Amino acid sequence: MRRVLFVLLGLLGDAASSERDFRVTGYNYKGQLGDGSYENKYLPELAWNESDVILASAGGYHTLFLTAGFGLYATGGNSFGQLGIGSLNTLNTSSPQLISNHLFVGALAAGAYNSFIITTGGKAYAWGRNDFGQLGDGTTIDRLSMVLVAENVAEVAPGDYFTLFRMSGNLEVYGVGRNYYGQLGDGSKSDHTSLTRVLTEGHSIVQVVAGSAHALLLTSAHRVLAFGRNDYGQLGDGTNDDVATPKQVMVEHNVTEVCAGAKHSLFRTGVLEGDLWLPQATYAVGADNFGQLGLDRTGQVEGPRGNMYPSHTVPVASMTDQVVVGLRAGQFHSAFLTEGNKVFMSGANTEGLHSVTTTTTAKTTTTTSTSISTTT
């Protein structure tokens, strides 16, 4: 059995990396799974004959890969130049295309229709869709090749039409792009084509995630700041009101990880024992129309449009003895990586996103194929 090293979820495609190979499942209409075909996959299959993929990121309809030799590749849709190959002549490809092999890349982030990388030296490069200035290059021009957009960057989180950058050193966060719902967190609802600072005074930010139009920030004190669109209660503040100035949520918990889907959010809490934070519980909030919150219920909601208050995830029998150590979220589905190196999925499964042999939507968590998990 193979040990799962990481799981990534895109709009309509998932992947998991093991010690020996890189496997994908789900929607593949534009070739985003990178297996040389345009056929959907209902069980994890080898993506590509490269055996040294060490990092990947799944976007809306494209995927980025990084190999051990710092080869940067992209596959899938290219309608806005999100593959970074310098041309729109190829609108879709199912074979990973080389973008660069001369940059020391440390992180990847594929957005809905754009792409970002961060080098080991903290330089952020971007390319693809830019109609709201979401690339952060000061323009609204789509970029077919990578451009330098920021320096001293530790993390980047692209939403649908906005992007957040967490800076190294001072641990501040900057946003750029569309701000109709307050998703840039600067206290306004004005769009920005240049980086604008998110209002995080008094907080050191250690993690930033973006949903379709909302964002979550995790602080060094294990607090959570939320802002942006809130129509399904995805911010977890108990309302459906959009928020332009970051506000604390999950105030009664010590949060160790946050995760954002399109219109839902996941939180993992911890308990301090000595110098270590041990996994404690998982909470979910927001849209649950496909069961993406992973709650043990069938369609019940606790608000006008979603689950407005963070609700403890009630695991099905197969998760009773599992300790969740990692969270991932796609548009309408979620993944829970456990201490036993198994992956549990919940939510929409129309294209086999859960890696199970059915395409029925899962209202509760279901385990994926054991071909990418281990019982050790």
C-alpha positions, 0 to 999 in steps of 0.5 A: 500500500502507498503512503499519501504525501499530499492531496490537491483538489481543483474545480473538477479534478483531484490528485494525490501524490505517493512515494512512488507515483502521482495519481489523478481522478475526476473531470478531464474534459480539457486534459487537466489530469495530464494523462494524455487523454480527455476521458474522465477518471473514476479511480486514481490513475497514473497522471504521467510517466514522470516519476519525480513529481514533487508538487502539484496544484489543481486549478479550474480546468488546468493543473501545474506540476513541479518535478524534482529537477525544478521542471515546471509543467502545465496541462489542461485548459488554456483559454486565458493563457493559464498554461503559461506557454506564451500562446493561445494557439493551444487551447487545451492539452492533455500532455503536460507542457514545459513552462520553465526549468531554470527557476527554483520553485518552492510553491505552486498555486493554480487559480480558476483561470490563472497560475502562480508560483513562488520561488525559493527566494520569495519571488512571485510570478503569475500568468493567465486571466487578469480582467480584474487585475488579479495577477497583481501586475498593475494591469488588466491584461491577460498574461500568456507567459509568467511575469514577476508580480511581487517579492518577499512572498511566503504564500499565495491564495488565488480566488475566482477574480482576486488573489491574496499574498502572504508576505514573509518576514512581517507576516502581512497579507496583501490582496488584489483584484475584484472586491465586490464582496469585500474579499480583499479585506481592506475595509472597502468594496473597491477593486484594485489592480495593485496590491493593497494591504489586508487589515490585519493589525495586531495579527501575524498571519501564518496561513491564507486561503481563498474561496470563490469570493471569500477568504480565511486567515490563520494567525500565529495565535491560532485565531481565524480572520474571515472576510468576503462573500457570505451568502451561504454563511461560509465565513462562519460568523452566524450571518449571511452578511458580506464582510469587508473588514476581517473579523474573528470567527471560531473564537472559542477554538484553537484552530491549526488549519483552515481551508476554503471551498467555493462557498464553504469553509473547513476548520481543524482545531488542536489541543496543546500538549507540551510543545506540540499541537495535536489534532482535535476536531474538524468543523465545517460551515457554509454551502452544503447542497452537495454534502461538501461539509462532510456532516452526517446528515442528508440535505438538512441545513441550519440557515436560510441558505447554508450552515451559518454556524461552524458545526462539528463534523460528525463522521460516519462509522468508517471515520470513527477512529480516524484522526484528521491531520489535513484538509482540502476543498474543491468547488463542491467537495472536500477531502480529509487526510487522516493520521492513518494516511487514508483520504475521506471525501464528501460532496459532489461526485458527478465526475468521479471526484471521490475516487470511488466506483460511483458518481453518486453525490456523497452527503457523508464522508466516504473513503477513497480507493485504498490504492493511494492509502496505507494501513500502517 
